[in-house]
Amino acid sequence: MPNRRSVLALGAVAGGMLATAKVSTEIVARWPGGANPRLSPAAAGALAAPPPFSVPLPIPRDLRPIATVAGVDIFRTDITPATVEILPAVRTRALTFGGQFVGPTIRARTGRPALVQFVNRLDMAANVHLHGGHVAAENDGFPTDVIDPGHSRWYTYPNSQPGATLWYHDHAHGMESEDVYRGLHGFYLLEDDAERGLQLPRGEFDVPILLRDAAFAADGSLDYASFERPFLLANGRPQPFFRVAARKYRLRLLNAGNTRVLRLTLGDGATMTQVGSDGGLLPAPVARTEIVLASAERQDVVVDFARFPLGSQVVLRDATAGPVLRFDVVRQAADPSRVPAVLRPLPPAPAATVTRDVTMSFDLTRQMPVGMLNGHVFDPNRVDFTVKRGSTEIWRIGNGDPPGFDHTFHMHMTHFRVLDRDGARPTADDAGLKDTIYVPAGARNVRVQATFPNHTGRYVYHCHFLEHSAAGMMGVIEIVP
Ligand SMILES: [Cu+2]
């Protein structure tokens, strides 16, 4: 079980080093979210990696509703410790939703509310945030709004937004980083009628793939304190294979790594057709050969395996970790799916009436580095910005740290569009409606525009490198009528 005190283990280690070495380049390089983790074989965890492509890709099971009442689907699952197999034949103690290292997938329909009861069977408080969900404040998993051990909580998800690849994870104050690292993550796939009508690949050909890194101690336990997390897991397994038919698949790629930037390519530069991002479908498909996903970002791509001869092995690679997942094209199949030229127009963007600045940085002068937004450490009782419901705002996001420190930016309750990055066009990875973006070192003014509809109350915004948010890089907005 995670020790509450261990949440800042990374900070403590780095802090000790800081005291003796000041802000050395070594620390910058090793701090999570500094330069991408270096993968030295000597540091590749105490357990050796299994042979590549020796385990199949698991698909997380769907969570079945326990009832449907008046058009509302009712779900229930546990937040519970469990022993799982991640590395082959190695037992690993994890924190899970429903006993699975990648929690059960909740499938929901736009216009059809869902009620989910989470039963906390841990010996510590936990909660649930539906990442990308437009939900009332009391259902958003505010960091101090937790489920005590032995208690349960109903979360109401109105599903009043367009279809999108969402995910759910713990957000308990100061613990989210370790809790998510230990396995409290799962998919929430929202579909709307218009999307269904597009005939994109569906059913078994619509595959959620949760990517995250990990380190293991010699006893098989997840090593949270390690700076280096050499294993990149796909749906909780190292370098799995996936047998596919020679037809189109929709792959829902999620980077659920705590503090990681993925640069993904397929085969020898094969094209992936991006159809969606954080907030759902793009206006039109976009051909991509490399996808960059910072922590918590999602991209949905369609890959047509009919382009490869039967018997082909097509490898998804990360620029740092190497091979991630191998697709084995093993059979023919009929393919009624298609990728239409028009997917879903973006909603209108009303003129912004408020502009705000958010600078993300560490206080590196302290014994223990703390995360800050605009120079303030997170205080759940302090409102940093008051936002008028229904208003549209432009936020200028800056990375205030020295070279080597990357950050991400995540806003709860709504989606935004990226207007520009330091005066230049957004990247291809910024396309569509976003809730999380990469804010690398040197980024000083990433402008995003958001509208805050429907709900009032207090929500957080933060760096989604979870070691950073747990160290205080988080703020509070209060949306008022
Ligand atoms: Cu950060």
Residues whose N, C-alpha, C, O or C-beta is under 5 A from the ligand:
A	BS01	CU	D406 H407 T408 C463 F465 H468
